[in-house]
Amino acid sequence: MPVDVLVGLQWGDEGKGKIVDVLAPTYDAVARFQGGPNAGHTLTFDGIKHVLHQVPSGIFHPHILNIVGNGVVLDPIVFRQELQKLTDRGVDWAKNLYVSKKAQLILPSHRALDRISEEARGNTKIGSTLKGIGPTYSDKIGRVGLRVGHILLPDFEQRYKEAVAQHAAIAAHHNKELEIEALEADFFSAVEFLRTLQLIDTEYLLNDLLAQGKRILAEGAQGSLLDIDFGSYPYVTSSSTIAAGACTGLGIAPRHIDKVYGIIKAYSTRVGSGPFPTELHDEVGEQIRQAGREFGSTTGRPRRTGWIDLPALRYAIMLNGVTELHLMKADVLDGFTEIQACTHYRTITGDSTPQLPDPGELTTITPEYLTLPGWHTDLTIITDGAQLPANLVDYLNFLEKELQVPITIVSVGPDRVSTLHR
């Protein structure tokens, strides 16, 4: 059986966790392939809100294997806290959670370097979550990082000291100190806890599952417009967030990929710095923010809001080979008489283009909007896709025509049950 991949097509926070939770019962395994505790996947069911950061979003289904792949960067402290919260809520994760020994470890000194780097940037801050993601991926590429598997070696503590010494030298370059002593006891305690988990070569597990005809859902974090190669560089994350990243982040061959689910909001949001062509700085943007509860699930920061951006979505769909779209938070736009969609950009030379320009040019373009009628219906009470109001159906048909991909799921509320299939 194939691997299906689920990715966000905007700047993250599209609602991927909810869709993984909805789709998970039809799969045998859910596997995270990149990112770390900078991700915040929110799931709501039975009136309870759950936020996952590093644990795959299939963890609430006891018959499903949940795999943290080699492409993930793992903070042992956050991971232990996350699992403890699951335990407190009665989730028995011990038998169906596996962690790749090739996943990179986030050290306390990585978090310190993240903070020091952002401070040094001044007004050109990336908008990092300060979780140590960038420095950890930098060490991975620089071939000096520590992996989860290293905690099983007798010389792990010496390896740790050598890594911290290197990080201290970087901090000294900025005339700073790491100041991590208060975190180290908690870190080593969390490492002891991590040693008790199922730490394995997950690429073998995944390929064995495929050989047995099992179905796997690869879960991405962040969004395609934050991809290290194709996002709005340098205001991006430090990993490959597109569908191709599932292959290197899990150790599966491209020939196994089948469906690619692209998750989008009915509008756009962004957290942190960087260009955002359709951003709204007025009361409309604030109305979307409040109605959509657009505050980061990891950081709590207010998200920047704007209308849906079709040139950016066309680009993300092309990069990912998206086979079907899932539209989230349609209910957030319930109160609008009119909504707008950016269909093209006007360039600095006066030309109109349907394509996403190079990131360096994003601050020089002007969105061209098409105005559409709102639906003025309380979508949260709708339980059947056939009951969607005509103006929303027209909006969905418009998006399908513009993006050339079918919209098969529409979310009309935060709860698991508020997910309508088309």
GULUMDO-474215 format. One record per residue (C-alpha): y, z, x. Coordinates in nm, 4 decimals. Layout:
<atoms>
{yy Y&zz Z&xx X};
...
</atoms>
This chain:
<atoms>
{yy 0.0000&zz 0.0000&xx 0.0000};
{yy 0.3581&zz -0.0583&xx 0.1173};
{yy 0.6489&zz 0.1648&xx 0.2124};
{yy 0.9516&zz 0.1626&xx -0.0179};
{yy 1.2858&zz 0.2603&xx 0.1332};
{yy 1.5713&zz 0.4407&xx -0.0391};
{yy 1.9189&zz 0.4119&xx 0.1145};
{yy 2.2790&zz 0.4793&xx 0.0188};
{yy 2.5021&zz 0.1717&xx 0.0116};
{yy 2.8430&zz 0.3375&xx 0.0394};
{yy 2.9806&zz 0.6151&xx 0.2637};
{yy 2.7088&zz 0.8626&xx 0.1668};
{yy 2.6942&zz 1.1167&xx -0.1171};
{yy 2.5665&zz 0.8504&xx -0.3580};
{yy 2.3044&zz 1.0731&xx -0.5203};
{yy 1.9983&zz 0.9781&xx -0.3161};
{yy 1.8320&zz 1.3181&xx -0.3482};
{yy 1.8247&zz 1.2999&xx -0.7273};
{yy 1.6645&zz 0.9553&xx -0.7246};
{yy 1.4041&zz 1.0590&xx -0.4667};
{yy 1.3157&zz 1.3519&xx -0.6920};
{yy 1.2869&zz 1.1202&xx -0.9934};
{yy 1.0781&zz 0.8578&xx -0.8129};
{yy 0.8664&zz 1.0982&xx -0.6069};
{yy 0.5867&zz 1.1547&xx -0.8635};
{yy 0.4829&zz 0.7903&xx -0.8209};
{yy 0.4392&zz 0.8304&xx -0.4434};
{yy 0.1925&zz 1.0110&xx -0.2204};
{yy 0.4449&zz 1.0977&xx 0.0511};
{yy 0.8215&zz 1.1225&xx 0.1001};
{yy 0.9469&zz 1.0853&xx 0.4570};
{yy 1.2973&zz 1.1449&xx 0.5964};
{yy 1.3734&zz 0.8928&xx 0.8708};
{yy 1.7150&zz 0.9884&xx 1.0143};
{yy 2.0069&zz 1.2288&xx 1.0030};
{yy 1.9976&zz 1.6050&xx 1.0058};
{yy 2.1727&zz 1.9026&xx 0.8464};
{yy 2.4832&zz 1.6870&xx 0.8000};
{yy 2.3002&zz 1.5493&xx 0.4947};
{yy 2.3260&zz 1.7233&xx 0.1598};
{yy 2.0846&zz 1.5972&xx -0.1047};
{yy 2.1511&zz 1.7661&xx -0.4387};
{yy 1.8827&zz 1.7909&xx -0.7073};
{yy 1.9303&zz 1.9529&xx -1.0483};
{yy 1.6518&zz 2.0338&xx -1.2930};
{yy 1.5709&zz 2.3137&xx -1.5366};
{yy 1.9398&zz 2.4040&xx -1.5175};
{yy 1.9187&zz 2.4940&xx -1.1474};
{yy 2.0988&zz 2.3146&xx -0.8648};
{yy 1.9113&zz 2.2692&xx -0.5360};
{yy 2.0695&zz 2.1372&xx -0.2147};
{yy 1.8432&zz 2.0068&xx 0.0627};
{yy 1.9659&zz 1.9255&xx 0.4126};
{yy 1.6640&zz 1.8509&xx 0.6322};
{yy 1.3670&zz 1.8961&xx 0.3996};
{yy 1.2586&zz 1.5735&xx 0.2220};
{yy 1.3552&zz 1.5593&xx -0.1451};
{yy 0.9956&zz 1.5379&xx -0.2653};
{yy 0.9323&zz 1.9019&xx -0.1764};
{yy 0.9430&zz 2.0208&xx -0.5387};
{yy 0.6293&zz 1.8191&xx -0.6196};
{yy 0.3266&zz 2.0088&xx -0.4805};
{yy 0.0950&zz 1.7064&xx -0.4707};
{yy 0.3297&zz 1.5037&xx -0.2465};
{yy 0.3319&zz 1.5159&xx 0.1335};
{yy 0.6808&zz 1.5695&xx 0.2769};
{yy 0.7378&zz 1.4414&xx 0.6289};
{yy 1.0304&zz 1.4985&xx 0.8642};
{yy 1.0181&zz 1.1884&xx 1.0814};
{yy 1.0904&zz 1.1344&xx 1.4486};
{yy 1.4326&zz 0.9845&xx 1.3727};
{yy 1.5612&zz 1.3153&xx 1.2352};
{yy 1.7599&zz 1.5688&xx 1.4391};
{yy 1.6431&zz 1.9175&xx 1.3415};
{yy 1.8348&zz 2.2445&xx 1.3539};
{yy 1.5694&zz 2.5220&xx 1.3546};
{yy 1.8151&zz 2.7809&xx 1.2201};
{yy 1.9199&zz 2.5706&xx 0.9216};
{yy 1.5613&zz 2.4550&xx 0.8638};
{yy 1.4315&zz 2.8122&xx 0.8422};
{yy 1.7129&zz 2.9088&xx 0.6029};
{yy 1.6359&zz 2.6075&xx 0.3873};
{yy 1.2658&zz 2.6874&xx 0.3676};
{yy 1.3392&zz 3.0519&xx 0.2902};
{yy 1.5529&zz 2.9457&xx -0.0073};
{yy 1.2655&zz 2.7312&xx -0.1302};
{yy 1.0279&zz 3.0242&xx -0.0936};
{yy 1.2685&zz 3.2469&xx -0.2883};
{yy 1.2599&zz 2.9910&xx -0.5708};
{yy 0.8825&zz 2.9890&xx -0.5790};
{yy 0.8244&zz 2.6611&xx -0.3951};
{yy 0.5038&zz 2.6626&xx -0.1883};
{yy 0.5910&zz 2.4170&xx 0.0878};
{yy 0.3512&zz 2.5369&xx 0.3589};
{yy 0.0650&zz 2.2950&xx 0.2933};
{yy 0.2543&zz 1.9727&xx 0.2261};
{yy 0.5370&zz 1.9812&xx 0.4841};
{yy 0.4936&zz 1.8101&xx 0.8211};
{yy 0.7409&zz 1.7807&xx 1.1082};
{yy 0.7331&zz 1.5167&xx 1.3804};
{yy 0.6948&zz 1.6516&xx 1.7316};
{yy 0.9210&zz 1.3648&xx 1.8381};
{yy 1.2162&zz 1.4778&xx 1.6246};
{yy 1.5089&zz 1.5977&xx 1.8362};
{yy 1.6185&zz 1.9607&xx 1.8399};
{yy 1.9773&zz 2.0585&xx 1.7656};
{yy 2.0688&zz 2.3401&xx 2.0041};
{yy 2.3515&zz 2.5905&xx 1.9548};
{yy 2.5280&zz 2.4195&xx 2.2451};
{yy 2.5179&zz 2.0871&xx 2.0569};
{yy 2.7151&zz 2.2470&xx 1.7761};
{yy 2.9619&zz 2.3873&xx 2.0278};
{yy 3.0068&zz 2.0454&xx 2.1898};
{yy 3.0630&zz 1.8899&xx 1.8469};
{yy 3.3479&zz 2.1323&xx 1.7818};
{yy 3.4971&zz 2.0889&xx 2.1297};
{yy 3.4839&zz 1.7098&xx 2.1023};
{yy 3.6564&zz 1.7067&xx 1.7635};
{yy 3.9286&zz 1.9407&xx 1.8869};
{yy 3.9870&zz 1.7169&xx 2.1889};
{yy 4.0396&zz 1.4130&xx 1.9646};
{yy 4.3439&zz 1.5640&xx 1.7982};
{yy 4.4773&zz 1.3263&xx 1.5344};
{yy 4.1902&zz 1.0808&xx 1.5908};
{yy 3.9180&zz 1.3150&xx 1.4662};
{yy 3.5978&zz 1.1496&xx 1.3383};
{yy 3.5690&zz 1.4038&xx 1.0579};
{yy 3.2428&zz 1.5447&xx 1.1906};
{yy 3.0536&zz 1.8047&xx 0.9893};
{yy 3.0354&zz 2.0026&xx 1.3178};
{yy 2.6582&zz 2.0411&xx 1.2797};
{yy 2.5859&zz 1.9098&xx 1.6305};
{yy 2.4567&zz 1.5718&xx 1.5115};
{yy 2.6501&zz 1.3435&xx 1.7478};
{yy 2.5831&zz 1.5417&xx 2.0668};
{yy 2.2124&zz 1.5666&xx 1.9797};
{yy 2.1763&zz 1.1920&xx 1.9285};
{yy 2.3785&zz 1.1391&xx 2.2495};
{yy 2.1253&zz 1.3482&xx 2.4404};
{yy 1.8420&zz 1.1546&xx 2.2780};
{yy 1.9817&zz 0.8210&xx 2.3944};
{yy 2.0687&zz 0.9729&xx 2.7318};
{yy 1.7027&zz 1.0816&xx 2.7635};
{yy 1.7906&zz 1.4455&xx 2.8267};
{yy 1.7331&zz 1.5873&xx 2.4773};
{yy 1.4739&zz 1.8394&xx 2.3711};
{yy 1.2171&zz 1.7465&xx 2.1088};
{yy 1.0374&zz 1.9617&xx 1.8557};
{yy 0.7190&zz 1.9127&xx 2.0577};
{yy 0.8816&zz 2.0740&xx 2.3607};
{yy 0.8767&zz 2.4143&xx 2.1891};
{yy 0.4976&zz 2.4105&xx 2.2284};
{yy 0.5215&zz 2.3797&xx 2.6075};
{yy 0.5129&zz 2.6851&xx 2.8368};
{yy 0.8353&zz 2.5834&xx 3.0124};
{yy 1.0437&zz 2.5373&xx 2.6968};
{yy 1.2844&zz 2.8191&xx 2.7797};
{yy 1.3542&zz 2.6688&xx 3.1217};
{yy 1.4138&zz 2.3283&xx 2.9632};
{yy 1.6522&zz 2.4945&xx 2.7198};
{yy 1.8491&zz 2.6611&xx 2.9997};
{yy 1.8824&zz 2.3317&xx 3.1857};
{yy 2.0094&zz 2.1573&xx 2.8721};
{yy 2.2642&zz 2.4315&xx 2.8059};
{yy 2.3826&zz 2.4152&xx 3.1672};
{yy 2.4527&zz 2.0435&xx 3.1232};
{yy 2.6398&zz 2.1138&xx 2.8016};
{yy 2.8416&zz 2.3895&xx 2.9701};
{yy 2.9524&zz 2.1401&xx 3.2339};
{yy 3.0736&zz 1.9028&xx 2.9617};
{yy 3.2616&zz 2.1864&xx 2.7934};
{yy 3.4204&zz 2.2823&xx 3.1260};
{yy 3.5545&zz 1.9278&xx 3.1550};
{yy 3.7591&zz 2.0096&xx 2.8434};
{yy 3.8525&zz 2.3523&xx 2.9875};
{yy 3.6369&zz 2.5164&xx 2.7216};
{yy 3.3369&zz 2.7478&xx 2.7135};
{yy 3.0364&zz 2.7017&xx 2.4840};
{yy 3.0493&zz 3.0559&xx 2.3411};
{yy 2.6971&zz 3.0389&xx 2.1987};
{yy 2.5566&zz 3.3767&xx 2.3008};
{yy 2.5795&zz 3.5147&xx 1.9476};
{yy 2.3705&zz 3.2222&xx 1.8157};
{yy 2.0929&zz 3.2184&xx 2.0738};
{yy 1.8883&zz 3.5105&xx 1.9414};
{yy 1.8823&zz 3.3495&xx 1.5972};
{yy 1.7950&zz 3.0142&xx 1.7530};
{yy 1.4931&zz 3.1457&xx 1.9451};
{yy 1.3780&zz 3.3424&xx 1.6411};
{yy 1.3963&zz 3.0198&xx 1.4382};
{yy 1.2039&zz 2.8371&xx 1.7108};
{yy 0.9263&zz 3.0975&xx 1.6786};
{yy 0.9202&zz 3.0262&xx 1.3061};
{yy 0.9147&zz 2.6499&xx 1.3710};
{yy 0.6034&zz 2.6946&xx 1.5879};
{yy 0.4141&zz 2.8187&xx 1.2806};
{yy 0.4694&zz 2.4935&xx 1.0889};
{yy 0.2613&zz 2.1759&xx 1.0900};
{yy 0.4091&zz 2.0004&xx 1.3939};
{yy 0.2256&zz 1.6726&xx 1.4467};
{yy 0.2587&zz 1.3114&xx 1.5560};
{yy 0.3752&zz 1.2008&xx 1.2117};
{yy 0.3549&zz 0.8301&xx 1.2967};
{yy -0.0249&zz 0.8646&xx 1.2952};
{yy -0.0196&zz 1.0493&xx 0.9638};
{yy 0.2016&zz 0.7843&xx 0.8018};
{yy -0.0048&zz 0.4916&xx 0.9276};
{yy -0.3280&zz 0.6653&xx 0.8255};
{yy -0.1829&zz 0.7051&xx 0.4752};
{yy -0.0996&zz 0.3346&xx 0.4670};
{yy -0.4521&zz 0.2474&xx 0.5788};
{yy -0.5831&zz 0.4579&xx 0.2892};
{yy -0.3703&zz 0.2644&xx 0.0401};
{yy -0.1271&zz 0.5510&xx -0.0202};
{yy 0.2335&zz 0.4961&xx -0.1318};
{yy 0.5195&zz 0.6204&xx 0.0853};
{yy 0.8875&zz 0.6580&xx 0.0009};
{yy 1.1178&zz 0.6568&xx 0.3038};
{yy 1.4282&zz 0.8671&xx 0.2371};
{yy 1.7523&zz 0.7894&xx 0.4152};
{yy 2.0557&zz 1.0131&xx 0.4596};
{yy 2.4302&zz 0.9368&xx 0.4707};
{yy 2.5205&zz 0.5777&xx 0.3711};
{yy 2.5083&zz 0.2211&xx 0.5004};
{yy 2.8832&zz 0.2137&xx 0.5666};
{yy 2.8292&zz 0.5042&xx 0.8074};
{yy 2.5629&zz 0.3216&xx 1.0089};
{yy 2.6136&zz 0.3520&xx 1.3851};
{yy 2.6080&zz -0.0286&xx 1.4276};
{yy 2.7332&zz -0.1709&xx 1.0986};
{yy 2.9507&zz 0.1064&xx 0.9554};
{yy 3.3265&zz 0.1582&xx 0.9894};
{yy 3.2946&zz 0.2390&xx 1.3607};
{yy 3.3894&zz 0.4759&xx 1.5196};
{yy 3.4164&zz 0.6741&xx 1.1954};
{yy 3.0422&zz 0.6703&xx 1.1412};
{yy 2.7382&zz 0.8900&xx 1.1833};
{yy 2.5167&zz 0.8731&xx 1.4930};
{yy 2.2009&zz 0.7153&xx 1.3510};
{yy 2.0786&zz 0.3978&xx 1.1843};
{yy 2.1276&zz 0.4624&xx 0.8125};
{yy 2.0086&zz 0.1225&xx 0.6897};
{yy 1.6573&zz 0.0286&xx 0.5779};
{yy 1.5615&zz -0.1030&xx 0.9223};
{yy 1.6037&zz 0.2513&xx 1.0528};
{yy 1.2989&zz 0.3568&xx 0.8526};
{yy 1.0766&zz 0.1642&xx 1.0941};
{yy 1.2047&zz 0.3278&xx 1.4126};
{yy 1.2671&zz 0.6615&xx 1.2405};
{yy 0.9091&zz 0.6915&xx 1.1146};
{yy 0.6990&zz 0.4721&xx 1.3412};
{yy 0.5968&zz 0.2142&xx 1.0819};
{yy 0.5888&zz -0.1632&xx 1.1254};
{yy 0.8392&zz -0.3842&xx 0.9359};
{yy 0.5548&zz -0.5653&xx 0.7600};
{yy 0.4876&zz -0.2493&xx 0.5573};
{yy 0.8318&zz -0.2448&xx 0.3921};
{yy 0.8326&zz -0.3627&xx 0.0304};
{yy 1.1045&zz -0.2432&xx -0.2077};
{yy 1.4462&zz -0.1306&xx -0.0927};
{yy 1.6280&zz 0.0895&xx -0.3433};
{yy 2.0063&zz 0.0802&xx -0.2982};
{yy 2.1888&zz 0.3826&xx -0.4416};
{yy 2.5532&zz 0.3408&xx -0.5484};
{yy 2.8090&zz 0.5343&xx -0.7465};
{yy 3.0036&zz 0.3791&xx -1.0324};
{yy 3.3052&zz 0.4328&xx -0.8053};
{yy 3.3477&zz 0.5116&xx -0.4341};
{yy 3.3866&zz 0.8275&xx -0.2267};
{yy 3.4196&zz 0.9113&xx 0.1380};
{yy 3.4206&zz 1.2373&xx 0.3369};
{yy 3.5974&zz 1.2712&xx 0.6687};
{yy 3.8207&zz 1.0277&xx 0.8514};
{yy 3.8107&zz 0.6489&xx 0.8625};
{yy 3.9242&zz 0.3500&xx 0.6577};
{yy 3.8655&zz 0.3502&xx 0.2826};
{yy 4.0158&zz 0.0338&xx 0.1270};
{yy 3.9985&zz 0.1368&xx -0.2409};
{yy 4.1047&zz 0.4991&xx -0.1931};
{yy 4.3187&zz 0.6471&xx -0.4705};
{yy 4.5895&zz 0.8937&xx -0.3703};
{yy 4.7143&zz 0.9561&xx -0.7245};
{yy 4.6158&zz 1.1495&xx -1.0349};
{yy 4.3434&zz 0.8950&xx -1.1105};
{yy 4.1725&zz 0.9774&xx -0.7809};
{yy 4.2031&zz 1.3478&xx -0.8571};
{yy 4.0605&zz 1.2955&xx -1.2063};
{yy 3.7564&zz 1.1242&xx -1.0561};
{yy 3.7215&zz 1.4019&xx -0.7985};
{yy 3.7253&zz 1.6786&xx -1.0576};
{yy 3.5078&zz 1.4993&xx -1.3144};
{yy 3.2542&zz 1.4066&xx -1.0479};
{yy 3.2658&zz 1.7458&xx -0.8723};
{yy 3.3301&zz 1.5505&xx -0.5553};
{yy 3.3111&zz 1.8224&xx -0.2953};
{yy 3.0725&zz 1.7994&xx -0.0011};
{yy 2.7359&zz 1.9671&xx -0.0605};
{yy 2.7125&zz 2.0396&xx 0.3134};
{yy 3.0742&zz 2.1215&xx 0.4015};
{yy 3.2433&zz 2.1853&xx 0.0661};
{yy 3.5257&zz 1.9523&xx 0.1694};
{yy 3.6997&zz 1.7537&xx -0.1074};
{yy 3.5768&zz 1.3957&xx -0.1036};
{yy 3.8202&zz 1.1078&xx -0.0980};
{yy 3.7803&zz 0.8960&xx -0.4120};
{yy 3.8438&zz 0.5352&xx -0.5111};
{yy 3.7304&zz 0.2461&xx -0.7271};
{yy 3.4058&zz 0.0617&xx -0.6591};
{yy 3.4256&zz -0.1779&xx -0.3630};
{yy 3.2187&zz -0.4945&xx -0.4158};
{yy 3.2826&zz -0.6653&xx -0.0771};
{yy 3.1544&zz -0.3513&xx 0.0950};
{yy 2.8546&zz -0.3362&xx -0.1393};
{yy 2.7686&zz -0.7031&xx -0.0839};
{yy 2.7666&zz -0.6329&xx 0.2892};
{yy 2.5433&zz -0.3270&xx 0.2545};
{yy 2.3050&zz -0.5108&xx 0.0208};
{yy 2.2753&zz -0.7946&xx 0.2717};
{yy 2.2030&zz -0.5608&xx 0.5637};
{yy 1.9384&zz -0.3643&xx 0.3750};
{yy 1.7677&zz -0.6447&xx 0.1834};
{yy 1.8121&zz -0.4414&xx -0.1348};
{yy 1.5697&zz -0.5344&xx -0.4130};
{yy 1.7088&zz -0.3100&xx -0.6879};
{yy 2.0154&zz -0.0945&xx -0.7484};
{yy 2.0437&zz 0.2523&xx -0.8974};
{yy 2.3882&zz 0.3350&xx -1.0370};
{yy 2.4869&zz 0.7015&xx -1.0202};
{yy 2.7549&zz 0.9083&xx -1.1940};
{yy 2.8406&zz 0.6587&xx -1.4659};
{yy 2.9365&zz 0.9613&xx -1.6787};
{yy 3.2220&zz 1.0482&xx -1.4409};
{yy 3.4152&zz 0.7484&xx -1.5746};
{yy 3.3662&zz 0.8490&xx -1.9399};
{yy 3.7311&zz 0.9457&xx -1.9831};
{yy 3.8923&zz 0.6238&xx -1.8620};
{yy 4.0391&zz 0.3639&xx -2.0953};
{yy 4.0225&zz 0.1100&xx -1.8132};
{yy 3.8347&zz 0.1004&xx -1.4843};
{yy 3.8867&zz -0.1222&xx -1.1876};
{yy 3.6580&zz -0.2985&xx -0.9430};
{yy 3.7625&zz -0.4430&xx -0.6085};
{yy 3.6168&zz -0.7947&xx -0.5996};
{yy 3.7934&zz -0.9370&xx -0.2896};
{yy 4.0262&zz -0.8374&xx -0.0081};
{yy 4.3626&zz -0.9943&xx 0.0676};
{yy 4.3917&zz -1.0279&xx 0.4460};
{yy 4.7036&zz -0.9907&xx 0.6558};
{yy 4.7303&zz -1.3711&xx 0.6671};
{yy 4.7321&zz -1.3904&xx 0.2869};
{yy 4.3781&zz -1.5210&xx 0.2491};
{yy 4.1371&zz -1.3837&xx -0.0117};
{yy 3.7870&zz -1.2995&xx 0.1093};
{yy 3.4749&zz -1.1562&xx -0.0596};
{yy 3.3450&zz -1.0336&xx 0.2774};
{yy 3.3865&zz -0.7008&xx 0.4550};
{yy 3.5965&zz -0.7557&xx 0.7680};
{yy 3.5458&zz -0.5942&xx 1.1065};
{yy 3.6216&zz -0.2189&xx 1.0904};
{yy 3.9340&zz -0.2653&xx 1.2994};
{yy 4.0810&zz -0.4882&xx 1.0285};
{yy 4.0042&zz -0.2603&xx 0.7327};
{yy 4.3416&zz -0.0890&xx 0.7538};
{yy 4.5227&zz -0.4235&xx 0.7265};
{yy 4.3597&zz -0.5576&xx 0.4092};
{yy 4.4622&zz -0.5079&xx 0.0460};
{yy 4.2024&zz -0.4730&xx -0.2317};
{yy 4.2121&zz -0.7269&xx -0.5141};
{yy 4.1076&zz -0.5652&xx -0.8414};
{yy 3.9592&zz -0.6798&xx -1.1677};
{yy 4.0336&zz -0.4521&xx -1.4635};
{yy 3.7539&zz -0.3808&xx -1.7104};
{yy 3.7493&zz -0.1763&xx -2.0331};
{yy 3.6107&zz 0.1756&xx -2.0214};
{yy 3.3447&zz 0.2998&xx -2.2618};
{yy 3.4936&zz 0.6307&xx -2.3852};
{yy 3.1518&zz 0.7716&xx -2.4680};
{yy 2.9910&zz 1.0988&xx -2.3682};
{yy 2.7069&zz 0.9523&xx -2.1654};
{yy 2.5513&zz 1.2905&xx -2.0935};
{yy 2.4009&zz 1.3057&xx -2.4434};
{yy 2.2288&zz 0.9664&xx -2.4106};
{yy 1.8549&zz 0.9818&xx -2.3467};
{yy 1.7572&zz 0.6159&xx -2.3803};
{yy 1.8833&zz 0.3207&xx -2.1770};
{yy 1.8967&zz 0.1147&xx -2.4960};
{yy 2.1678&zz 0.3489&xx -2.6297};
{yy 2.4236&zz 0.2772&xx -2.3573};
{yy 2.7649&zz 0.1747&xx -2.4981};
{yy 2.8480&zz -0.1958&xx -2.4972};
{yy 3.1330&zz -0.1675&xx -2.2464};
{yy 2.9106&zz 0.0116&xx -1.9964};
{yy 2.6420&zz -0.2530&xx -2.0438};
{yy 2.9099&zz -0.5150&xx -1.9768};
{yy 3.0091&zz -0.3259&xx -1.6601};
{yy 2.6459&zz -0.3179&xx -1.5447};
{yy 2.6036&zz -0.6901&xx -1.6190};
{yy 2.9258&zz -0.7605&xx -1.4276};
{yy 2.7986&zz -0.5687&xx -1.1243};
{yy 2.4612&zz -0.7433&xx -1.1353};
{yy 2.6300&zz -1.0830&xx -1.1455};
{yy 2.8658&zz -0.9979&xx -0.8581};
{yy 2.6011&zz -0.8312&xx -0.6407};
{yy 2.3044&zz -1.0521&xx -0.7330};
{yy 2.0689&zz -0.7527&xx -0.7573};
{yy 1.9343&zz -0.5900&xx -1.0771};
{yy 2.0421&zz -0.2377&xx -1.1726};
{yy 1.7218&zz -0.0669&xx -1.2837};
{yy 1.8339&zz 0.2961&xx -1.3115};
{yy 2.1564&zz 0.4448&xx -1.4491};
{yy 2.2334&zz 0.8137&xx -1.3990};
{yy 2.4437&zz 0.9738&xx -1.6747};
{yy 2.4445&zz 1.3362&xx -1.5595};
{yy 2.3331&zz 1.5639&xx -1.2754};
{yy 2.0042&zz 1.6799&xx -1.4280};
{yy 1.6727&zz 1.5138&xx -1.3529};
{yy 1.6369&zz 1.4164&xx -1.7199};
{yy 1.9744&zz 1.2353&xx -1.7252};
{yy 1.8243&zz 0.9312&xx -1.5557};
{yy 1.7874&zz 0.6178&xx -1.7679};
{yy 1.5601&zz 0.3269&xx -1.6790};
{yy 1.6599&zz -0.0295&xx -1.7688};
</atoms>
